[in-house]
Amino acid sequence: MHLDEFQATIAQTYGERDRERGTAATVAWLCEELGELAQAVRKGTVDQQRHELSDVLAWLASLAHQLDLSLEDAAARYADGCPRCGTIPCSCP
């Protein structure tokens, strides 16, 4: 699945409810899920890590939708490697 397809699916599934909740609450949920991902990385199984990673991605997609931004466009910033030095691997000091 491409990022734009994923974002569209999240928007169709949760978009209206998430817009009503607002961006501030969405950021709070995203941060909570990021904390759960951090815990899963430290002490969880691969399945728990995958689960939490998907939750973080879903909340990020919801936030992007609310901001009328494209995750695909945001990811394009890294398409040619490091956006600062433009190399792969990064050669920044």
Summary of the structure (lengths in Angstrom):
residues: 93
radius of gyration: 15.1
end to end distance: 34.6
largest distance: 44.1
contacts: 236
relative contact order: 0.15
helix: 72%
strand: 0%
